[in-house]
């Protein structure tokens, strides 16, 4: 009868480390910013770095992109930081990306704005999904709070109660994706409970986008972030040790913990 082989102390320690390891999330932004979002992610179980370095954004277990009220400003920020390409490469490789707030509109074909002198101006965006984002005011709506009507296929938002806080001035009111394509799993789309309703979230494989502000949505936002962080695989491709990152990117705890806005 074979004699069981006891694991060595090194093997035991490695196994325990793998079980307790926290996923590394890279937030797009300048070091020293996104403080409230960093804390929310940390509380959800992630180690966090705020960075614009492409290699760090690519190698992290998860990447987060946020936007405030203006979708066009969010898109200009994406382009200025060359984040479009990073997002595309991560999604193509099946690596998780979370886009939140006004940046959700950037993932659709276009954003249309109303200019006082020039009328409607349509800006072409990333085109991950077909559709147009328009100003809420053109549909008689303003940013605020709304309950969520989630898809039955939703993993991250199913069963949520309460209201989410929306800051973006734009919204997508029609879902134009062809859900009948047999070889493509249809995205799960969550809607606001407004009249008319607009898209509150899309879950599409590694790419998740929410129109609401997780930081400003209280327990609903915190639970959503816990679910998203829990879905991340710990790969170890990006280390947040002080030896591997510039000193200005690190807090006393070994990762970015910035003060300031989200």
C-alpha positions in Angstrom: 0.0 0.0 0.0 1.5 3.4 -1.0 2.6 5.6 1.9 1.0 9.1 1.8 3.5 11.8 1.1 3.2 14.7 3.5 3.4 18.1 1.8 6.6 20.1 2.6 6.3 23.3 4.6 7.0 25.3 1.4 4.2 23.5 -0.5 1.8 24.0 2.4 2.7 27.7 2.6 2.2 28.1 -1.2 -1.2 26.4 -1.1 -2.3 28.7 1.8 -1.1 31.7 0.0 -3.0 30.8 -3.2 -6.2 30.4 -1.1 -5.8 33.8 0.6 -4.4 35.8 -2.4 -6.3 38.9 -3.3 -6.9 39.8 -7.0 -4.9 42.8 -8.3 -7.1 45.5 -9.9 -5.7 48.3 -11.9 -7.7 51.5 -12.0 -7.1 53.8 -15.0 -6.0 57.1 -13.6 -3.1 59.2 -12.3 -1.5 58.0 -9.0 -3.0 59.9 -6.1 -6.6 60.0 -7.6 -9.7 57.8 -7.5 -9.5 57.5 -3.7 -13.1 56.6 -3.0 -13.1 54.0 -5.7 -9.8 52.5 -4.4 -11.3 52.1 -0.9 -14.5 50.5 -2.4 -12.4 47.9 -4.3 -10.2 47.3 -1.3 -13.2 46.7 0.9 -14.5 44.3 -1.7 -11.3 42.2 -1.4 -8.9 43.5 -4.1 -5.5 44.9 -4.0 -5.5 48.1 -6.0 -3.2 50.2 -8.1 -4.1 53.5 -9.8 -2.0 53.8 -13.0 -1.8 54.9 -16.6 1.1 52.4 -17.4 -0.1 50.1 -20.2 1.8 47.1 -18.9 0.3 47.3 -15.5 -3.2 47.8 -16.9 -2.7 44.8 -19.1 -1.3 42.5 -16.5 -3.6 43.1 -13.6 -6.3 40.5 -12.8 -9.0 43.2 -13.4 -9.0 46.6 -14.9 -11.5 49.4 -14.0 -12.3 52.5 -16.0 -14.6 55.3 -14.7 -16.1 58.5 -15.9 -18.0 61.3 -14.2 -20.9 63.1 -15.8 -19.7 63.7 -19.4 -19.3 60.8 -21.8 -17.3 62.8 -24.2 -14.8 63.8 -21.5 -14.6 60.2 -20.4 -13.8 59.2 -24.0 -11.2 61.9 -24.5 -9.6 60.7 -21.3 -9.5 57.1 -22.6 -7.9 58.2 -25.8 -5.3 60.4 -24.1 -4.2 57.5 -21.9 -4.2 55.0 -24.8 -6.7 52.9 -22.9 -8.8 52.0 -25.9 -6.1 49.6 -27.1 -5.6 48.1 -23.6 -9.3 47.5 -23.1 -9.5 45.9 -26.6 -6.5 43.6 -25.9 -7.9 42.6 -22.5 -11.3 41.8 -23.8 -9.9 39.9 -26.8 -7.9 37.8 -24.3 -10.8 37.1 -22.0 -9.4 39.3 -19.2 -11.9 41.2 -17.0 -12.6 44.9 -17.6 -15.2 47.0 -15.6 -16.3 50.3 -17.1 -18.4 52.5 -14.8 -20.3 55.8 -15.0 -20.2 58.0 -18.1 -17.5 55.8 -19.6 -20.2 53.1 -20.4 -21.4 55.3 -23.4 -17.9 55.1 -24.9 -18.3 51.4 -25.5 -21.2 51.9 -28.0 -20.9 53.1 -31.6 -21.4 56.8 -30.9 -22.3 59.6 -28.4 -24.5 62.4 -29.6 -24.4 65.8 -27.9 -26.5 68.9 -28.4 -24.4 72.0 -29.3 -26.0 75.4 -28.7 -24.8 76.7 -32.1 -24.0 73.6 -34.2 -26.9 71.5 -33.2 -26.4 67.7 -32.9 -22.8 66.5 -33.0 -22.2 62.7 -33.2 -18.9 61.4 -32.0 -17.7 57.9 -33.0 -16.6 55.8 -30.1 -15.3 52.3 -29.5 -18.1 50.2 -31.0 -17.9 47.3 -28.7 -21.7 47.2 -29.0 -24.0 48.7 -31.6 -26.0 51.7 -30.5 -26.1 55.4 -29.8 -25.8 57.3 -26.5 -27.8 60.5 -26.3 -28.3 63.2 -23.7 -30.9 62.3 -21.1 -32.4 65.7 -21.4 -33.6 64.8 -25.0 -35.8 62.2 -23.4 -37.0 64.3 -20.5 -34.7 62.8 -17.9 -32.0 64.0 -15.6 -29.3 62.1 -13.7 -30.4 60.8 -10.4 -31.4 57.6 -8.7 -33.3 54.6 -10.1 -34.0 51.0 -9.2 -32.6 48.3 -11.5 -34.5 45.8 -13.7 -31.9 43.1 -14.2 -31.8 40.4 -16.9 -32.6 36.9 -15.9 -29.1 36.0 -17.2 -27.4 38.6 -15.0 -24.7 37.3 -12.6 -23.5 40.5 -11.0 -26.8 42.4 -10.6 -29.5 39.8 -10.2 -31.7 40.1 -7.1 -30.6 43.6 -6.2 -32.9 45.8 -4.2 -32.7 49.6 -3.6 -31.7 52.3 -6.0 -28.5 53.1 -7.8 -27.0 56.6 -8.3 -26.5 57.8 -11.8 -24.3 60.8 -12.5 -23.9 60.5 -16.3 -25.8 63.0 -18.5 -26.0 60.5 -21.3 -27.9 57.2 -21.8 -28.4 54.4 -24.3 -32.2 53.9 -24.8 -32.1 51.0 -27.3 -30.2 47.7 -27.2 -29.4 46.9 -30.9 -27.2 43.8 -30.4 -28.4 40.7 -32.3 -29.3 38.3 -29.5 -30.3 35.6 -31.9 -26.7 34.7 -33.1 -26.4 31.0 -31.9 -22.6 30.9 -31.5 -22.5 34.1 -29.4 -23.7 34.1 -25.8 -26.0 37.1 -25.6 -25.0 39.8 -23.1 -27.1 40.3 -20.0 -28.6 43.8 -20.1 -29.9 45.6 -17.0 -32.2 48.6 -17.4 -33.2 51.6 -15.2 -36.8 51.8 -13.9 -37.5 55.1 -15.5 -39.8 56.3 -18.3 -38.3 55.8 -20.8 -35.8 53.2 -19.5 -32.2 53.2 -20.5 -29.3 50.8 -20.1 -28.0 50.6 -16.6 -25.5 47.7 -17.1 -24.2 45.2 -19.6 -22.5 41.9 -18.7 -20.7 40.6 -21.8 -18.1 37.9 -20.9 -15.0 39.6 -19.6 -16.4 43.1 -20.3 -18.8 44.5 -17.7 -20.2 48.1 -17.9 -22.4 49.9 -15.4 -23.9 53.3 -16.0 -24.4 54.0 -12.3 -21.7 55.1 -9.9 -20.7 52.2 -7.6 -19.2 54.6 -5.1 -22.3 56.7 -4.8 -24.8 53.8 -4.8 -24.3 52.8 -1.2 -24.8 49.1 -0.3 -26.0 48.3 -3.8 -22.7 49.6 -5.2 -20.7 47.8 -2.5 -22.4 44.5 -3.1 -21.9 44.8 -6.9 -18.2 45.4 -6.4 -17.9 42.5 -4.1 -19.4 40.2 -6.7 -17.2 41.6 -9.4 -14.0 41.3 -7.4 -15.0 37.7 -6.3 -15.3 36.8 -10.0 -11.7 37.7 -10.8 -9.1 34.9 -11.1 -5.8 35.5 -9.2 -3.1 35.1 -11.8 0.0 36.6 -10.1 0.9 38.4 -13.4 1.2 41.8 -11.6 2.9 42.1 -8.3 2.2 45.2 -6.1 5.4 44.8 -4.0 7.4 47.9 -3.5 10.3 46.3 -5.5 8.1 46.1 -8.6 6.4 49.5 -8.7 7.6 53.1 -8.6 7.7 54.5 -5.1 5.2 57.3 -5.9 2.6 54.7 -6.8 2.6 53.0 -3.4 1.0 53.6 -0.1 2.4 52.5 3.3 0.4 49.3 2.8 2.1 48.4 -0.4 -0.5 49.5 -2.9 -2.2 52.7 -4.0 -4.6 54.1 -1.5 -5.3 57.6 -2.9 -7.3 60.4 -1.3 -9.8 62.4 -3.4 -12.6 61.7 -5.8 -13.7 58.6 -7.5 
